[in-house]
């Protein structure tokens, strides 16, 4: 499936964001395993691909999708709970910042 890149998010496809991140994991993991890389290292490579595929924290929709990807990654043990907690906090900070920016924009109009 072809992907396109937008300025506000990770590449977009017909897949939902969780499917997109999961597919990134699977592709990277399988490529490593085909090279003969051990399961542990292939899983680390897949986890890195999963994270790189997550949406950027730039819009409300992206933040929502980011949270879904982090949560799914934690449930599937792709993202360790400690890292997931930090990523969820980052999404909360991004959301607060986006709301403050929107309020500021409304005041100037």
Helices and strands as residue ranges (DSSP letters): E 4-6, E 9-12, H 17-34, H 39-53, H 60-75, H 81-107
